[in-house]
Amino acid sequence: EMRAVQSNRDVRVLICDDNPIQRASMVECLSEQIGLQVICAVSDGLEALRRVTELQPDVVICDLVMTRLDGF
């Protein structure tokens, strides 16, 4: 049985996608959701890795195929 976890803060999301249109679309869509806060949106995996360490998001949404460092 799954139970909802109550929290007083938003779920902090980091988005990583090398396609600027896709990235902007995800930021716009997720920013409209109650309980979610997009804290960062980056274009490559190396930057995402650096930001994950720095910002410690709750969730990372990452494209799988990118240059420099991919989502795999």
N, C-alpha and C positions, 0 to 999 in steps of 0.2 A: 504494500500500500504506500503510495506516494503522498506526502504531506507538504503543503505549501509552507515555506519558511517566511516568517514575518521579519521585515527589516525596516529600520528607520532611514535607510539610505538607498539611493538608486544603485542598480547594477551598472558598474563602470565597464564600458566596452571600448576596445581598440580594434580598428578596422585596417586591414592591409590588403590592398589590391593595386596592381600596376595600371589598370585601366581607369583613367580619371573620371570618365562618365559613370562607370559602375561604382567607383568609390564614392563619388558625390551622391549618387542615388541611394546607396546604403546609408550614408550619413544623414541624408534628408529623411529617409523612411524611419530609421531607428530613433532619430532625435525627436520625432513626433510621438513616440511611445512613452506613456507614463511608466515610471519606474526604471527607465534606461537613461544613461548619460554617456554619450559618445565623448570620450576623453582625448582621443587621438585618431587621426586617419593618415596613413603613410602609404608610400608607393612601392616599397621593396622590403624584402625579408630582413635584410641587415638592419635597416632602420627600425623595423618592427621589433626585432630582438633587443635592440638598444632601448627602445621605448617601453617594452614589457618589463625589463629590468628596472628602469627608472620609475615608471608609473604604477606598476603592479595592478593591471586591470583585472576585473573578475572574469571577463570573457574576451577572447580574441577571435575575430572572424577574419580568416586569411584565405586568399586565393592560393590555389595549389601550384600553379605554373607561373613563375615569375623569373626575371633575370636576377643575377647576383646571388640570391638565396631564396629558394622556393618554399612553399608551404609544407612540403613533405619533411 
